[in-house]
């Protein structure tokens, strides 16, 4: 299988933050295929936590 070597930048699809520091590259254990793993953007994670907290709080208020 041919291999390509190139550089690229990675950005969050939601907010556009740069994610190059959140990337890990390597090779799969079984087949030895290259892969890239990208951790979520901290800004979007914080936003999701806030949304989840507010949603739960609203649900509790509706139950009262």
Secondary structure, 3 states (H helix, E strand, C coil): CCCCCCCCCCECCCCCCECHHHEEEEECCCCCCEEEEECCCHHHHHHHHHHHHHHHHHHHHHHC
